[in-house]
């Protein structure tokens, strides 16, 4: 939780993210730092306990797998800012 609050600064944004995960929505995080992507996604999953995420989870998506973003299933994924700019 401290990681998410340090990143987003507003508790309402964190609550919207938790709600989206519990409603099984797809979420794509974008950051310049891969460690921040992993920490954010894994921290979000930790916050929904005792529930769990049973869909696609990729903390840092490699460039070679960008087609995974088009999947019809819910996905929780992080991509680097450089990858986002190339899309």
Secondary structure, DSSP 8 states (H G I E B T S, - for coil): -HHHHHHH--HHHHHHHHHHHHTT--EEEEES-HHHHHHHHHHHHHHTTTS---SEEESS--GGGGGGGG-SS-EEEEEEHHHHHH-
